[in-house]
């Protein structure tokens, strides 16, 4: 695989969108960072070079649907616009643009499924072992960099989830959201009501990381810990955050 060619083609695609838009620049940087994380996780698993290259490629292309989503709807919130993963798979494979990046067709089924499934609540059951492996890998890498993006937005005082965040330091955490956190599960989007619910949902992404190197990278980079270190002024919310911190520390000692 010619990585320089892939990056140049991806850059050319992204340059078809307004470079003045912060969202476009953000997703371009995110795609490159996720590709690097995919490579690091793959290397930790003693994969062949061709498998490492495949993981890297999936990382580059996993969010290609985001750019059209942002141009059309000016949001990255799927439930308010379109499923960016499904659109990305459609653009690459139904419209044939995967050949803009790669001549080899032998891994198309793996690439398509990894892109299609990278944002779902739960992976479909009919995946082949190889499809499932690369789906899990891209999902891990994506979550690790999402922690960075969340911290970036918080530092810039931007409303990440487009819900009421007035006085969010005093907001409650919904019981239904906390119940899922206690089970070490991803929080269902439809159950999140307050900004703090979404914040708990962000923390719970950590529980869904599959590979040991993924958890190491999440902690080494420091962004997840910055999210974890937030303290609420609401006594009940702070107790729940403290409980989640304990769950994270316990998670690190559990076998995966």
C-alpha positions, 0 to 999 in steps of 0.5 A: 500500500502506498501510504503517501498516495492515500494521504494525498488522495484523502487530502485532495478530497477534504480540500473539496470542502470549505477549509475555513470551516473549523469542523472540516479541519477538525475531522481531517486532523481526527482522521489522521490521528485515528490512523496513527492510533490504529497502527499503534494498536495493530502493532501491539497485536503482532499483526503482519505488515499488510494487516497493519497497513489495512488498519491504518487505511481504515483509520484514514477513511473511517470518517469520510462521511463526516465531511458531506454531513457537515457541508449539508447539515452543518453538524456532526450530530447523527440523529439530527442529520444523517448516519455518517458511517453509513454514508461513508460506506455508501460513498466509498463502495456503492459510489466506487470511490474506494478505488480512488485510494486503493486498487486492491479489492481483496479487503473491500468487505473488511474495510466496508464493514469497519467503516459502516460499523464504527459508530454503532451501539453494538456490532452486528452479529453476523460479522466474520472473525476478521471483520469483527477484529478490524471493527473493534480496532477502529472503534477503539482508535476512534474513541481514544481520539474522541477523548482529545476532541472532547477536551479540545471543545471543553477548553474552547468553551464550546457546547459539544453535544448541543444540549442545555449546558447552563450551570452544568456543574450543578446538573443532575445525572439521570438514573438511567444513564448511571445504571448503564455506567455501573454496568460498564456499558456505552450509554444509549444516546436516547437516554441522555437528557442533560449535558452531564448525561452526555458527559457520563456517556463520554466517560463510559466510552472507556469501558468499551475499549477492547484491546489492552494497548487501547486502554494504555493509549487512552491513559497515556495521552492524558485526555481521558484523565482530564475528563475523568478529573471533572468535579461537579458542584452537585453533591449527588452528581459528584458521588456518581462521578466518584463511583465511575472513577472507581469503576475505571480503576477497577476496569484496569485490573480486569482481564479483557 
